[in-house]
Amino acid sequence: MPRFATTSTLLKRTAASLIVVAGLATATLLVAPPASSAQSGASYPRHGWDKTPAERAETLQQRIRTLHASLRITPAEEAHWSGVAQAMRDNENRLQAMIAARETATAHHVTAPEQLRSNERFTQAHVAGLQALRGAFETLYAAMPDDQKLIADDVFDTVSHGHD
């Protein structure tokens, strides 16, 4: 049972799904080999990262809009919210730059140690992105009234634990 009964379950699930999908997409990059790699002739799926820049930007904007709605951001909170949205955009831009660099740099056979180093770089970028997002979100959260904090807690609890 949700902690805050007036929160729309559908809206929470949508926000949670979008955030989890974004996290899973990032996680798959950590274990998926570059596009130029092949194993026994097998083709590795691109997990949505083969979208055009415009499609990726729209997906991100939809995640931002959904989270904004789920958290019930008020006009008074917009200044703090803009920092959260910008952190999300910055994280996406950093990740896309890393993906592009990895794809252009892997014209040769990628060795296991090289793959591990690449995974390490993506993990470090993910952690740095989470830290930036957390910092921006903490500023927003501190400005929220208690009832809205419960909504935020519930949205992020759903994302973290996969339940509502």
Phi, psi and omega in degrees: 000133180295151179289334184235100191297335183277354178288131181292121180298319179298315180297318178297315181297320178298311180298315181298316180298316181295319180291317179295318178300317178299317179295319179293323178298319177295317181297322180294333177295331183288334183247345180276136178288162178301161183302328184279351180278151175213148179231119182052037178077000182286147177257131180271137178293154183267354175053037176085352182281358176272009176295155175290161177304322179294320179293319178295319179296319179293320177300316178297314180299323178294320177298319180295314179298318181295316179295319177304313180292317181298323181276353180055053181295130181267163177304325180292338182264356185304321180298318178288322180298324182300327176294322178294310180299320180293322177298320177296316178296315180299318179298315179298315180298318180296316180296316180296323177296320179293320179297313180300317180296319180294320181293323180282336183270357186249048176285346180254174175297130180268122179280163179301314178298323177296319179297319179295319177296320178297315177301320179297316179298318178294321178295316178298320178294322178297315179297315179299320178295318177297321178296318178294317179295317179300316180300315179294320182291323179299324177295314177298312183301318180297333181273353182278146171290162185304319181295326178285328176298323178296322176297312179300316178302317182292318179299313182285332175295318178298317179296316185288325187247357176069027177221170178237000000 
